[in-house]
Amino acid sequence: MMLMSVINMKLRDFYPSIEDLCEDMDIDRQDLESILNKAGFEYSKEHNRYM
């Protein structure tokens, strides 16, 4: 839950897309999505956040 909250805050305040966040923070998007998907969250491109 904390990871999703921090990622959503970063997306809301600093990054227009998950691609930009991952590139800037040197995060492997597939690893991030795997962790968040296992917790029941999915990225919404339309809302630029995990839901």
C-alpha positions in Angstrom: 0.0 0.0 0.0 2.8 2.4 0.8 4.6 1.8 -2.5 1.4 2.5 -4.5 0.8 5.6 -2.5 4.3 7.0 -3.1 4.2 6.1 -6.8 0.8 7.8 -7.2 2.1 10.9 -5.4 5.1 11.1 -7.7 2.9 10.6 -10.7 0.5 13.3 -9.6 3.1 15.8 -8.6 6.1 15.3 -10.9 5.5 12.9 -13.9 3.1 12.9 -16.8 3.4 9.1 -17.3 4.7 5.9 -15.6 7.3 5.7 -18.4 8.7 9.1 -17.4 8.8 8.2 -13.7 10.5 4.9 -14.4 13.1 6.4 -16.7 13.9 9.3 -14.4 14.1 7.1 -11.2 15.9 4.2 -13.0 13.1 1.8 -12.1 12.3 -1.3 -14.1 8.7 -0.8 -15.1 8.0 -4.5 -15.4 9.3 -5.1 -11.8 7.2 -2.2 -10.4 4.1 -3.4 -12.2 4.6 -7.0 -11.1 4.8 -5.9 -7.5 1.8 -3.6 -7.6 -0.3 -6.1 -9.7 0.3 -8.8 -7.1 -1.1 -6.4 -4.5 -4.2 -5.9 -6.7 -3.3 -2.5 -8.3 -3.3 -1.7 -12.0 -2.0 1.4 -13.8 -4.6 3.6 -15.4 -3.0 5.6 -18.3 -6.1 7.7 -18.5 -5.8 8.8 -14.8 -2.0 8.4 -14.6 -2.2 6.5 -11.4 -2.5 3.0 -9.9 -5.9 2.0 -8.9 
